[in-house]
Amino acid sequence: MKTSVVARRLRKVVETGSVANAMQTVVCAKCGDRFAIHNGSSIHDADLGVKQAAWIQDQLVWDHIQERKHHGTMELPDLQ
């Protein structure tokens, strides 16, 4: 069974557990919202994390172009 990879928006006051379990954290350049990438496993692939972060950045830019709010949780596509 494949685990889904998600990015979750972090609150303004971050619980240390949310960031500690994250593979990577992405910050929206426009509004400053932060998203932590969680892949559901203990294995962290640095190259995959970079691809996922770039994909999230594109989604955040597109949200601002479309003048809509960021989703609280984003399911990431398979970028391997």
DSSP file (Angstrom, degrees, kcal/mol; ACC not computed):
  #  RESIDUE AA STRUCTURE BP1 BP2  ACC     N-H-->O    O-->H-N    N-H-->O    O-->H-N    TCO  KAPPA ALPHA  PHI   PSI    X-CA   Y-CA   Z-CA
    1    1 A M              0   0    0      0, 0.0     2,-0.3     0, 0.0     0, 0.0   0.000 360.0 360.0 360.0 128.9    0.0    0.0    0.0
    2    2 A K        -     0   0    0      1,-0.0     2,-0.3     0, 0.0     0, 0.0  -0.632 360.0-136.4 -85.0 135.3    1.4    3.4   -1.0
    3    3 A T        -     0   0    0     -2,-0.3     2,-0.2    36,-0.1    38,-0.1  -0.703  21.9-120.5 -89.3 143.0    1.5    6.2    1.5
    4    4 A S        -     0   0    0     -2,-0.3     2,-0.5    36,-0.1    -1,-0.0  -0.572  16.1-136.3 -84.0 146.4    0.4    9.6    0.3
    5    5 A V        +     0   0    0     71,-0.5    71,-2.8    -2,-0.2     2,-0.3  -0.886  30.6 178.5-101.7 127.8    2.8   12.5    0.5
    6    6 A V  E     -AB  38  75A   0     32,-2.5    32,-3.4    -2,-0.5     2,-0.5  -0.903  27.1-144.2-130.1 156.9    1.2   15.7    1.8
    7    7 A A  E     -AB  37  74A   0     67,-2.5    67,-2.7    -2,-0.3     2,-0.4  -0.990  22.1-162.1-116.6 128.6    2.2   19.2    2.6
    8    8 A R  E     -AB  36  73A   0     28,-2.5    28,-2.6    -2,-0.5    65,-0.2  -0.924  21.4-117.0-115.8 135.1    0.4   20.8    5.6
    9    9 A R  E     -A   35   0A   0     63,-3.3     2,-0.3    -2,-0.4    26,-0.3  -0.467  31.4-134.6 -66.9 136.0    0.1   24.4    6.4
   10   10 A L        -     0   0    0     24,-3.3    24,-0.5    -2,-0.2     4,-0.1  -0.684  17.1-116.5 -92.2 145.9    1.8   25.3    9.6
   11   11 A R        -     0   0    0     -2,-0.3    -1,-0.1     2,-0.2     3,-0.1  -0.264  29.7-106.0 -71.7 165.9    0.2   27.5   12.2
   12   12 A K  S    S+     0   0    0      1,-0.2     2,-0.7     2,-0.1    -1,-0.1   0.894 119.6  47.7 -61.5 -39.7    1.8   30.9   13.1
   13   13 A V  S    S-     0   0    0      2,-0.0     2,-0.4     0, 0.0    -1,-0.2  -0.915  94.6-149.4-101.3 110.1    2.8   29.3   16.4
   14   14 A V        -     0   0    0     -2,-0.7     2,-0.4    -4,-0.1    -2,-0.1  -0.628   8.7-134.0 -90.5 133.5    4.4   26.0   15.4
   15   15 A E    >>  -     0   0    0     -2,-0.4     4,-1.0     1,-0.1     3,-0.9  -0.682  22.2-130.0 -76.5 136.2    4.3   22.9   17.5
   16   16 A T  H 3> S+     0   0    0     -2,-0.4     4,-2.2     1,-0.2     5,-0.1   0.787 103.5  62.3 -63.2 -27.6    7.9   21.5   17.4
   17   17 A G  H 3> S+     0   0    0      1,-0.2     4,-1.7     2,-0.2    -1,-0.2   0.845  97.7  56.6 -66.3 -34.1    6.6   18.0   16.5
   18   18 A S  H <4 S+     0   0    0     -3,-0.9     4,-0.2     1,-0.2    -1,-0.2   0.898 114.4  37.4 -65.4 -41.0    5.1   19.2   13.2
   19   19 A V  H >< S+     0   0    0     -4,-1.0     3,-0.9     1,-0.2    -2,-0.2   0.851 111.8  58.8 -79.9 -35.4    8.4   20.6   11.9
   20   20 A A  H 3< S+     0   0    0     -4,-2.2    -2,-0.2     1,-0.3    -1,-0.2   0.858 109.3  44.0 -63.8 -35.5   10.5   17.8   13.4
   21   21 A N  T 3< S+     0   0    0     -4,-1.7    -1,-0.3    -5,-0.1     2,-0.2   0.497  94.0 107.4 -86.2  -4.3    8.6   15.1   11.4
   22   22 A A    <   -     0   0    0     -3,-0.9    16,-0.2    -4,-0.2     3,-0.1  -0.481  61.5-150.2 -79.8 144.3    8.7   17.1    8.2
   23   23 A M  S    S-     0   0    0     14,-3.9     2,-0.3     1,-0.3    15,-0.1   0.866  81.5 -16.0 -74.7 -39.1   10.9   16.2    5.3
   24   24 A Q  E     -C   37   0A   0     13,-0.7    13,-3.3    25,-0.0     2,-0.4  -0.976  62.2-130.7-161.2 156.3   11.2   19.9    4.3
   25   25 A T  E     -C   36   0A   0     -2,-0.3     2,-0.4    11,-0.2    11,-0.2  -0.961  17.9-162.2-118.7 136.1    9.4   23.2    4.9
   26   26 A V  E     -C   35   0A   0      9,-3.3     9,-3.1    -2,-0.4     2,-0.4  -0.944   3.4-155.9-119.3 137.3    8.3   25.6    2.1
   27   27 A V  E     -C   34   0A   0     -2,-0.4     2,-0.4     7,-0.2     7,-0.2  -0.948  20.6-123.5-115.5 130.8    7.5   29.3    2.6
   28   28 A C     >  -     0   0    0      5,-3.0     4,-1.8    -2,-0.4    29,-0.0  -0.592  15.3-150.1 -70.8 124.0    5.2   31.2    0.3
   29   29 A A  T  4 S+     0   0    0     -2,-0.4    -1,-0.2     1,-0.2    28,-0.0   0.754  91.7  48.6 -67.9 -24.4    7.2   34.2   -1.0
   30   30 A K  T  4 S+     0   0    0      3,-0.1    -1,-0.2     1,-0.1    -2,-0.0   0.917 130.9   8.0 -83.7 -46.8    4.1   36.3   -1.4
   31   31 A C  T  4 S-     0   0    0      2,-0.1    -2,-0.2     0, 0.0    -1,-0.1   0.565  91.4-119.5-118.1 -12.5    2.2   35.8    2.0
   32   32 A G     <  +     0   0    0     -4,-1.8    -3,-0.1     1,-0.3     2,-0.0   0.462  54.2 154.7  87.5   0.1    4.7   33.9    4.2
   33   33 A D        -     0   0    0     -6,-0.1    -5,-3.0     1,-0.1     2,-0.4  -0.362  33.4-143.1 -59.4 142.5    2.4   30.9    4.8
   34   34 A R  E     - C   0  27A   0    -24,-0.5   -24,-3.3    -7,-0.2     2,-0.4  -0.906  14.6-167.0-116.1 140.7    4.6   27.9    5.6
   35   35 A F  E     -AC   9  26A   0     -9,-3.1    -9,-3.3    -2,-0.4     2,-0.5  -0.986   8.7-150.4-128.0 134.1    4.0   24.3    4.6
   36   36 A A  E     -AC   8  25A   0    -28,-2.6   -28,-2.5    -2,-0.4     2,-0.5  -0.892  15.6-135.8-105.2 132.0    5.7   21.2    5.9
   37   37 A I  E     -AC   7  24A   0    -13,-3.3   -14,-3.9    -2,-0.5   -13,-0.7  -0.768  22.6-175.6 -89.4 124.4    6.2   18.2    3.6
   38   38 A H  E     -A    6   0A   0    -32,-3.4   -32,-2.5    -2,-0.5   -16,-0.1  -0.984  12.4-179.2-121.1 125.1    5.3   14.8    5.3
   39   39 A N        -     0   0    0     -2,-0.5   -36,-0.1     2,-0.3    -1,-0.1   0.468  41.0-121.9-105.8  -0.9    5.9   11.6    3.4
   40   40 A G  S    S+     0   0    0      1,-0.2     2,-0.3   -34,-0.1   -35,-0.1   0.496  81.6  81.7  79.5   2.1    4.7    9.1    6.0
   41   41 A S  S    S-     0   0    0      2,-0.2    -2,-0.3   -38,-0.1    -1,-0.2  -0.877  80.8-121.8-133.3 169.3    7.9    7.2    6.2
   42   42 A S  S    S+     0   0    0     -2,-0.3     2,-0.5    -3,-0.1    -2,-0.0   0.539  84.5  97.4 -87.3  -6.4   11.2    7.5    7.9
   43   43 A I        -     0   0    0     -4,-0.1     2,-0.6     2,-0.0    -2,-0.2  -0.728  57.9-163.7 -87.6 126.0   13.2    7.5    4.7
   44   44 A H        -     0   0    0     -2,-0.5     2,-0.7   -21,-0.0    -2,-0.0  -0.946   5.5-163.8-114.4 119.0   14.1   11.0    3.4
   45   45 A D     >  -     0   0    0     -2,-0.6     4,-2.3     1,-0.2     5,-0.2  -0.901   5.7-159.4-101.5 113.2   15.2   11.4   -0.2
   46   46 A A  H  > S+     0   0    0     -2,-0.7     4,-1.8     1,-0.2    -1,-0.2   0.890  90.5  49.8 -62.8 -42.1   16.8   14.9   -0.6
   47   47 A D  H  > S+     0   0    0      1,-0.2     4,-1.9     2,-0.2    -1,-0.2   0.910 111.8  48.3 -64.5 -41.9   16.4   15.0   -4.3
   48   48 A L  H  > S+     0   0    0      1,-0.2     4,-2.7     2,-0.2    -1,-0.2   0.896 108.4  55.1 -64.6 -39.8   12.7   14.2   -4.0
   49   49 A G  H  X S+     0   0    0     -4,-2.3     4,-2.3     1,-0.2    -1,-0.2   0.875 106.8  50.4 -60.6 -38.3   12.3   16.8   -1.3
   50   50 A V  H  X S+     0   0    0     -4,-1.8     4,-2.1     2,-0.2    -1,-0.2   0.912 111.5  48.0 -66.0 -43.2   13.7   19.5   -3.6
   51   51 A K  H  X S+     0   0    0     -4,-1.9     4,-2.1     2,-0.2    -2,-0.2   0.911 112.9  48.3 -63.0 -42.9   11.3   18.4   -6.4
   52   52 A Q  H  X S+     0   0    0     -4,-2.7     4,-2.4     1,-0.2    -2,-0.2   0.903 110.1  51.5 -65.8 -40.6    8.3   18.4   -4.0
   53   53 A A  H  X S+     0   0    0     -4,-2.3     4,-2.4     1,-0.2    -1,-0.2   0.903 110.2  49.3 -62.8 -41.0    9.3   21.9   -2.6
   54   54 A A  H  X S+     0   0    0     -4,-2.1     4,-2.1     2,-0.2    -1,-0.2   0.895 110.4  50.9 -64.8 -39.8    9.5   23.3   -6.2
   55   55 A W  H  X S+     0   0    0     -4,-2.1     4,-2.0     2,-0.2    -2,-0.2   0.917 110.9  48.3 -63.4 -42.9    6.1   21.8   -7.0
   56   56 A I  H  X S+     0   0    0     -4,-2.4     4,-2.6     1,-0.2    -2,-0.2   0.921 108.3  54.2 -64.0 -43.6    4.6   23.4   -3.9
   57   57 A Q  H  X S+     0   0    0     -4,-2.4     4,-2.3     1,-0.2    -1,-0.2   0.913 107.9  50.6 -56.7 -43.3    6.1   26.8   -4.7
   58   58 A D  H  X S+     0   0    0     -4,-2.1     4,-2.5     1,-0.2    -1,-0.2   0.909 110.4  49.3 -60.8 -42.2    4.5   26.6   -8.1
   59   59 A Q  H  X S+     0   0    0     -4,-2.0     4,-2.3     2,-0.2    -2,-0.2   0.891 109.8  51.1 -64.6 -39.3    1.1   25.8   -6.5
   60   60 A L  H  X S+     0   0    0     -4,-2.6     4,-1.7     2,-0.2    -2,-0.2   0.907 111.1  47.7 -65.7 -41.7    1.5   28.7   -4.1
   61   61 A V  H  X S+     0   0    0     -4,-2.3     4,-2.2     1,-0.2    -2,-0.2   0.929 111.5  51.0 -62.4 -45.3    2.3   31.2   -6.9
   62   62 A W  H  X S+     0   0    0     -4,-2.5     4,-2.5     1,-0.2    -2,-0.2   0.881 105.0  56.9 -62.0 -38.5   -0.7   29.9   -8.9
   63   63 A D  H  <>S+     0   0    0     -4,-2.3     5,-2.6     1,-0.2     4,-0.3   0.920 109.5  45.7 -56.9 -43.9   -3.0   30.3   -5.8
   64   64 A H  H ><5S+     0   0    0     -4,-1.7     3,-0.7     3,-0.2    -2,-0.2   0.875 110.7  52.4 -70.2 -36.5   -2.0   34.0   -5.7
   65   65 A I  H 3<5S+     0   0    0     -4,-2.2    -1,-0.2     1,-0.2    -2,-0.2   0.909 113.6  44.1 -62.6 -40.7   -2.5   34.5   -9.5
   66   66 A Q  T 3<5S-     0   0    0     -4,-2.5    -1,-0.2    -5,-0.2    -2,-0.2   0.458 111.7-125.8 -82.0  -1.7   -6.0   33.0   -9.2
   67   67 A E  T < 5 +     0   0    0     -3,-0.7     2,-0.3    -4,-0.3    -3,-0.2   0.910  64.9 130.5  55.8  47.6   -6.6   35.1   -6.1
   68   68 A R      < -     0   0    0     -5,-2.6    -1,-0.2    -6,-0.1    -2,-0.1  -0.895  60.9-100.9-126.0 159.7   -7.6   32.1   -3.9
   69   69 A K        -     0   0    0     -2,-0.3     2,-0.2     1,-0.1    -3,-0.0  -0.402  41.4-102.0 -75.6 153.1   -6.5   31.0   -0.5
   70   70 A H        -     0   0    0     -2,-0.1     2,-0.1     1,-0.1    -1,-0.1  -0.482  38.8-111.3 -70.6 144.8   -3.9   28.2    0.0
   71   71 A H        -     0   0    0     -2,-0.2     3,-0.1     1,-0.1    -1,-0.1  -0.449  16.5-129.5 -70.9 151.1   -5.3   24.9    1.0
   72   72 A G  S    S+     0   0    0      1,-0.2   -63,-3.3    -2,-0.1     2,-0.4   0.834  95.6  24.8 -69.9 -33.4   -4.5   23.7    4.5
   73   73 A T  E     -B    8   0A   0    -65,-0.2     2,-0.5   -38,-0.1    -1,-0.2  -1.000  68.7-167.2-135.1 134.4   -3.3   20.3    3.1
   74   74 A M  E     -B    7   0A   0    -67,-2.7   -67,-2.5    -2,-0.4     2,-0.6  -0.985  15.7-142.1-121.7 127.0   -2.0   19.6   -0.4
   75   75 A E  E     -B    6   0A   0     -2,-0.5   -69,-0.2   -69,-0.2    -2,-0.0  -0.780  25.2-138.5 -85.5 126.7   -1.5   16.0   -1.7
   76   76 A L        -     0   0    0    -71,-2.8   -71,-0.5    -2,-0.6   -24,-0.1  -0.597  12.5-118.8 -88.6 144.4    1.6   15.9   -3.7
   77   77 A P        -     0   0    0      0, 0.0     2,-0.9     0, 0.0    -1,-0.1  -0.283  41.0 -87.2 -73.0 165.9    1.9   14.0   -7.0
   78   78 A D        +     0   0    0      1,-0.2   -74,-0.0     2,-0.1     0, 0.0  -0.662  50.3 173.6 -74.8 107.7    4.4   11.2   -7.5
   79   79 A L              0   0    0     -2,-0.9    -1,-0.2     1,-0.2   -28,-0.0   0.192 360.0 360.0-104.1  15.0    7.5   13.0   -8.6
   80   80 A Q              0   0    0    -29,-0.0    -1,-0.2     0, 0.0    -2,-0.1   0.479 360.0 360.0 -82.0 360.0    9.9   10.1   -8.6
